């Protein structure tokens, strides 16, 4: 049977449309496959680059991921260092003699620091001493860089006490006590820093809304006690905590006049 010419044209047009649609479908499918492959390749490349960046610094050197750190240094044996100094002096080796004397003095400072730490109260204002944070540091002989630290904690409250030489706080204390300098905030009703006394010792107390309270008590020419308080409610709470410490005993152990 011969189809009418008009019908034949319709069927042919439908065939062309179907062929074009099928071709577009295959083209889009191919594009999606290529995009998926490229994305996977890029993701893998990114992960590899991130891994390489994690293991390599910007200078091209590998980043260290191993090692056990350093063991604690044993404090110098004072008696042995004195004996070594005498022996070195007798042999005319004055450089070694001087070094041994410095080590002996450092050993004495560390022993005093440990003695002071043991004398501090175990609890203050409901806060427990965290003995894992006890520190005694002596970087130079002659009290010039002796620092003793202890930390007390409970919940979000913390008090840190530092005893010894502190260049930053010493300069701050000298500025106020030597110049009788006074400071108030903008509204004038509360002071940011003021002079006070703790157990008869002159002191400075300051407050910063971000850092909390700081209380400073100079003990002599080279040393002071610095308390740092976080989340204490008031100036009176700060003073009560400071009064729990034996300042006279600390000063005596440091040898301050």
C-alpha positions in Angstrom: 0.0 0.0 0.0 1.4 3.4 -1.0 1.2 6.0 1.8 0.1 9.5 0.9 2.9 11.9 0.3 1.8 14.1 3.3 1.9 11.1 5.7 5.3 10.1 4.4 6.7 13.6 5.2 5.2 13.5 8.7 6.8 10.0 9.4 10.2 11.2 8.0 10.1 14.3 10.1 9.3 12.3 13.2 12.2 10.0 12.4 14.6 12.9 12.1 13.3 14.5 15.3 13.7 11.1 17.1 17.2 10.7 15.7 18.2 14.2 16.8 16.7 13.8 20.3 18.5 10.5 20.7 21.7 12.1 19.6 21.3 15.0 22.0 20.5 12.5 24.8 23.7 10.5 24.0 25.7 13.7 23.9 24.4 14.9 27.3 25.0 11.5 28.8 28.6 11.5 27.5 29.1 15.0 28.9 27.8 13.9 32.3 30.1 10.8 32.3 33.1 13.0 31.4 32.2 15.5 34.1 31.9 12.8 36.7 35.3 11.3 35.6 36.9 14.8 35.7 35.4 15.6 39.1 36.7 12.3 40.6 40.1 13.0 39.1 40.1 16.5 40.6 39.0 15.3 44.0 41.7 12.7 44.1 44.2 15.3 43.0 43.0 17.7 45.7 43.2 15.0 48.4 46.7 14.1 47.2 47.8 17.8 47.3 46.3 18.2 50.8 48.1 15.1 52.0 51.3 16.4 50.5 50.8 19.8 52.0 50.2 18.2 55.4 53.5 16.3 55.2 55.5 19.1 53.6 56.1 22.6 54.8 56.1 25.7 52.5 59.9 25.4 52.2 59.7 21.9 50.8 60.9 20.2 54.0 58.9 17.4 55.5 56.9 18.2 58.6 58.1 16.3 61.7 55.5 13.8 63.0 57.7 11.7 65.3 59.8 12.1 68.4 59.4 11.8 72.1 60.6 15.2 73.2 63.2 15.8 75.9 63.4 14.3 79.4 63.5 16.7 82.4 66.9 17.9 83.3 68.2 16.7 86.7 68.9 19.8 88.9 72.7 20.3 89.4 74.2 18.5 92.4 75.4 21.4 94.5 78.1 19.5 96.5 79.4 17.9 93.3 79.5 21.2 91.4 81.4 22.8 94.3 83.9 20.0 94.3 84.3 20.3 90.6 84.9 24.0 90.9 87.7 23.5 93.5 89.3 20.9 91.3 89.2 23.1 88.2 90.6 26.1 90.1 93.5 24.0 91.5 94.3 23.0 87.9 94.2 26.6 86.8 91.1 26.0 84.6 89.2 29.0 85.7 86.5 28.8 83.0 85.4 25.4 84.2 85.6 26.6 87.8 83.3 29.5 87.0 80.9 27.2 85.2 80.7 24.8 88.1 80.1 27.7 90.5 77.2 28.9 88.4 75.7 25.4 88.3 76.0 25.1 92.0 74.2 28.4 92.5 71.5 27.4 90.0 71.1 24.1 92.0 70.6 26.1 95.2 67.9 28.3 93.5 66.0 25.3 92.2 66.1 23.7 95.7 64.7 26.9 97.2 62.0 27.0 94.5 60.9 23.5 95.3 60.9 24.3 99.0 58.6 27.3 98.4 56.2 25.2 96.2 55.9 22.7 99.1 55.1 25.5 101.5 52.1 26.8 99.5 48.6 25.8 100.6 47.0 22.9 98.9 43.6 24.7 98.6 42.7 28.4 98.4 39.2 29.8 98.3 37.8 26.4 97.3 40.4 26.0 94.5 42.7 22.9 94.4 46.4 23.2 93.6 47.1 21.5 90.3 50.6 20.0 91.1 51.1 19.0 87.4 51.5 22.7 86.6 54.1 23.4 89.3 57.2 25.0 87.8 60.6 26.2 89.1 62.7 27.9 86.4 66.2 29.4 86.8 67.8 30.5 83.6 70.6 32.6 85.2 72.3 32.4 88.5 72.0 35.2 91.1 68.2 35.4 91.3 68.0 37.4 88.0 65.6 34.9 86.4 64.2 32.7 89.1 60.5 32.0 88.7 58.2 29.7 90.7 54.7 29.0 89.5 51.7 27.2 91.0 48.1 27.0 89.6 44.9 26.5 91.5 41.6 25.5 89.7 38.0 24.6 90.1 35.4 24.6 87.3 35.9 27.9 85.4 37.8 29.7 88.2 41.6 29.7 88.2 44.3 31.4 90.2 48.0 31.4 89.1 50.7 32.5 91.5 54.2 33.5 90.2 57.0 34.1 92.6 60.4 35.5 91.7 61.8 37.9 89.2 59.4 39.2 86.6 60.7 42.0 84.4 57.2 43.0 83.0 55.5 43.2 86.4 58.5 44.8 88.1 58.5 47.7 85.7 54.8 48.1 86.2 55.1 48.2 90.0 58.0 50.6 89.9 56.1 53.0 87.6 53.2 53.2 90.1 55.1 53.3 93.4 57.9 55.6 92.3 55.7 58.1 90.5 52.5 57.9 92.7 50.7 57.5 89.3 46.9 57.0 89.5 44.6 55.8 86.7 40.8 55.7 86.4 38.5 54.6 83.7 36.4 57.0 81.6 33.4 57.3 83.9 35.7 58.0 86.9 33.8 55.9 89.4 36.0 52.8 89.3 39.8 52.5 89.0 41.5 50.1 86.6 44.6 50.0 88.9 45.1 51.1 92.5 47.4 50.7 95.4 46.5 48.4 98.3 48.1 46.3 101.0 48.3 42.5 101.6 49.4 41.5 105.1 51.1 44.8 105.6 52.9 44.7 102.2 52.4 47.4 99.6 50.6 46.0 96.6 49.0 46.9 93.3 45.7 45.5 92.1 44.4 45.9 88.6 41.4 44.6 86.7 40.8 43.9 83.0 37.5 42.6 81.8 39.1 40.2 79.4 42.0 39.0 81.7 40.4 39.3 85.2 42.2 40.5 88.3 46.0 40.8 88.9 47.6 41.4 92.3 51.2 42.3 92.7 53.3 42.4 95.9 57.0 43.4 95.6 59.2 41.5 98.1 62.5 43.3 97.5 64.8 44.7 94.9 64.5 41.8 92.5 61.5 39.7 93.3 57.7 39.9 93.7 54.6 37.8 94.0 52.1 38.1 91.2 48.6 36.5 91.5 46.5 36.2 88.3 42.8 35.5 88.9 40.2 34.3 86.3 36.5 34.5 87.0 36.8 35.8 90.6 33.7 37.8 91.5 35.1 40.7 93.3 38.1 42.6 94.7 37.4 41.2 98.1 37.5 37.6 96.8 40.9 38.4 95.3 42.3 39.8 98.6 40.9 36.9 100.6 42.7 34.4 98.4 46.0 36.3 98.7 45.8 36.4 102.4 45.9 32.6 102.5 49.6 32.7 101.5 52.5 33.1 104.0 54.2 36.1 102.4 56.7 36.5 105.3 57.8 32.8 104.9 58.2 33.2 101.1 60.2 36.3 101.5 62.5 34.6 104.1 63.1 31.6 101.9 64.0 33.8 99.0 66.5 35.6 101.2 65.0 39.0 100.6 65.5 41.7 103.2 
